[in-house]
Amino acid sequence: MEDIQGKLVGHSGKGRLEKIGKAVSFICIAFIVFVVVSILYFVASKGISTFTKDGVSLSSFLTGSVWNPGNVGEDGQPLAGALPMIAGSFIVTLLSALVATPFAIGAAIFMTEISPTVGKRILQPVIELLVGIPSVVYGFIGLTVIVPFIRGIFGGSGFGVLSAAVVLFVMILPTVTSMAVDTLNAVPRHYREASLAMGATRWQTIYKVVLRSATPGLLTAVVFGMARAFGEALAVQMVIGNAALMPTNLITPASTLTSILTMNMGNTVMGTLENNVLWSLALILLLMALFFNILTRWIGKKGAMK
């Protein structure tokens, strides 16, 4: 009888602990949701005030090529054209992703399919080291090595989209590689065994079986790397030149959304037009982050359906 009572008391104690755990988990989740919603509301309200209070039209903001919010153009609209920064962000992101993707997938194939031992002993620690390097170090290396190198090869100042793309390529390479390695390792082993048993070579198995099975995961890795590149600020600011001009070529100074934000946010007064247009740029960055998130989830669902 006493044993039964002891078990009931113990079970009751576990039930109370379970309820407490659920309550703590719910509070933490509610707090996270509250913080995210607050950030979205704050950035959106500040960014939208450019169009509702300061009289800047959305079309002139998105398509204008002159960035000088303190002055007014001939049409009476403030010169707050964000197109140079938007174009610069997209060009730098796409260039870095295009260069990093083949290197990352090639390294992942080598680490998982060709030489897993060498990959784990040598390449994996190197990738983890690259991930842990601060952005300012990448930017300083770009400023002292990449910018002079591009200046010596192509002329000009060396600052521009090309320098920023090279720096971002090195920065996102370990991230994309790590995710690609995990994706390739997740491909079932019997896929490889069945392909080899049917007479396919190792390279045919890698190309026609492993890579095709891992395509959704590889695309997710690339999108994740693009999101990292799109939101990078300090390293890009140090090598791109920070000129609010349309990037007509790759070796002239340009700017991105993040570089303009980090340069000017501390030099404006809250509530002024100059400050509100910066919040509008931040809103574009936030929307792009949401877009990359949605795209990643969509790719994952498509892969799961297959």
SVG drawing of the C-alpha trace seen along z (x, -y; Angstrom):
<svg xmlns="http://www.w3.org/2000/svg" viewBox="-2 -72 51 76">
<polyline fill="none" stroke="black" stroke-width="0.4" points="0.0,0.0 2.8,-2.4 4.6,-1.6 1.5,-2.5 1.1,-5.8 4.8,-6.6 4.4,-5.9 1.3,-8.1 3.0,-10.9 6.0,-10.6 3.8,-10.7 2.0,-13.7 5.4,-15.5 6.3,-14.7 3.0,-16.1 3.6,-19.4 7.1,-19.6 5.7,-19.0 3.1,-21.7 5.8,-24.1 8.0,-23.2 5.1,-23.8 4.4,-27.2 8.0,-28.3 8.2,-27.1 5.0,-29.1 6.4,-32.2 9.6,-32.0 7.9,-31.5 5.4,-34.3 8.3,-36.6 10.2,-35.7 7.0,-36.3 6.5,-39.7 10.1,-40.8 9.8,-39.8 6.4,-41.6 7.7,-44.7 10.8,-44.8 8.6,-44.4 6.2,-47.1 8.9,-49.6 10.9,-49.3 7.7,-49.3 6.2,-52.3 9.5,-54.3 10.0,-53.2 6.5,-53.9 6.5,-57.4 8.8,-58.5 5.9,-58.1 3.0,-59.1 4.5,-62.1 7.5,-63.4 5.7,-63.3 8.2,-61.0 6.5,-58.9 7.1,-55.2 7.9,-55.1 10.6,-57.9 12.1,-56.2 12.4,-52.8 13.4,-54.1 15.2,-57.3 19.0,-57.3 20.0,-60.4 20.5,-60.0 20.6,-63.4 17.6,-63.4 18.5,-66.9 17.7,-68.5 14.7,-68.7 14.5,-68.0 12.8,-70.0 9.6,-68.1 9.4,-69.1 10.3,-65.6 13.2,-65.0 16.2,-63.4 15.8,-60.1 16.3,-57.6 17.3,-54.2 17.8,-52.4 21.7,-52.7 21.8,-51.0 19.2,-48.4 21.0,-47.5 24.4,-47.4 23.1,-45.0 21.6,-42.7 24.6,-42.7 27.1,-42.1 24.9,-39.3 24.4,-37.6 28.1,-37.8 29.3,-36.4 26.7,-33.6 27.6,-32.7 31.3,-32.4 30.8,-30.7 28.3,-28.0 30.6,-25.9 33.5,-26.1 31.2,-25.1 29.5,-22.2 32.9,-21.0 34.4,-21.1 31.3,-19.4 31.6,-16.6 35.2,-16.1 34.5,-15.9 31.7,-13.5 32.2,-11.4 35.8,-11.4 37.9,-11.7 35.8,-11.9 38.8,-11.2 40.8,-14.2 37.7,-16.3 37.0,-15.6 40.6,-16.0 41.7,-19.0 38.8,-20.8 36.2,-20.7 38.4,-22.5 39.4,-25.0 35.7,-25.7 34.8,-26.1 37.7,-28.5 36.5,-30.6 33.0,-30.8 34.3,-32.1 36.4,-35.0 34.7,-38.4 33.5,-40.5 35.9,-43.3 38.8,-41.0 37.4,-40.1 36.9,-43.7 40.4,-44.7 42.0,-41.9 39.9,-43.1 41.0,-46.7 44.7,-45.8 44.9,-42.9 42.0,-42.7 41.5,-46.5 45.2,-47.1 45.2,-43.9 42.2,-45.0 43.6,-48.5 46.8,-47.1 45.0,-44.8 42.1,-46.9 43.1,-50.5 40.9,-53.0 40.7,-53.2 40.2,-49.4 37.0,-50.1 33.8,-48.8 31.4,-45.9 34.1,-43.5 36.1,-44.0 32.9,-43.6 31.9,-40.5 35.3,-38.8 35.1,-39.6 31.6,-38.2 32.6,-35.2 35.1,-34.3 32.6,-35.0 29.7,-32.9 31.8,-30.1 32.2,-28.2 28.5,-28.7 27.3,-27.3 29.9,-24.5 28.9,-23.4 25.2,-23.2 26.1,-21.4 28.1,-18.8 25.2,-18.2 22.8,-17.9 25.0,-15.4 25.5,-13.3 21.7,-13.1 21.4,-11.3 20.6,-7.6 23.6,-5.4 21.5,-2.7 21.0,-5.3 24.8,-5.2 25.0,-1.4 22.1,-0.8 23.6,-3.1 27.0,-1.4 25.4,2.0 23.8,1.1 27.2,0.4 27.4,-3.4 30.8,-4.9 31.5,-6.9 31.2,-10.2 27.9,-9.1 26.6,-8.2 27.6,-11.6 26.2,-13.6 23.0,-11.7 22.0,-10.3 23.6,-12.1 23.4,-15.7 19.9,-15.3 18.7,-13.8 20.3,-16.7 19.2,-19.5 16.6,-21.0 19.1,-21.1 21.8,-22.6 19.5,-25.3 18.6,-26.0 22.3,-26.4 22.8,-28.8 19.8,-30.9 21.0,-31.0 24.4,-32.2 22.7,-34.9 20.8,-36.0 24.1,-36.3 25.7,-38.3 22.7,-40.6 22.7,-41.6 26.5,-41.9 27.4,-45.5 30.9,-46.2 33.0,-44.2 31.2,-45.5 31.4,-49.1 35.2,-48.9 35.8,-47.8 32.9,-49.0 33.6,-52.7 30.3,-53.9 29.3,-56.2 25.6,-56.4 25.9,-55.9 24.5,-53.4 27.0,-50.6 27.7,-51.0 30.7,-48.7 32.4,-46.5 35.5,-48.6 34.0,-51.9 32.8,-52.9 29.3,-51.9 27.1,-51.3 24.7,-48.9 21.7,-49.2 23.7,-48.1 26.7,-50.4 24.6,-53.5 22.8,-52.6 25.9,-52.0 27.5,-55.2 24.6,-57.6 22.3,-56.3 24.4,-57.9 24.6,-61.2 20.8,-61.9 18.2,-63.2 15.3,-60.9 12.1,-62.0 13.7,-64.0 13.4,-63.1 17.1,-62.1 16.5,-59.6 13.2,-58.3 14.6,-57.4 17.2,-55.3 14.5,-53.4 12.9,-52.9 16.2,-51.2 16.1,-49.1 12.5,-48.1 13.7,-46.9 16.4,-44.8 13.8,-43.4 11.5,-42.5 14.4,-40.8 15.2,-38.8 11.6,-37.6 11.7,-36.8 14.8,-34.6 13.2,-32.9 10.0,-32.2 12.1,-31.0 14.1,-28.6 10.9,-27.1 9.3,-26.8 12.4,-24.9 12.3,-22.7 8.6,-21.8 9.2,-21.1 12.1,-18.8 9.9,-17.0 7.1,-16.5 9.6,-14.8"/>
</svg>
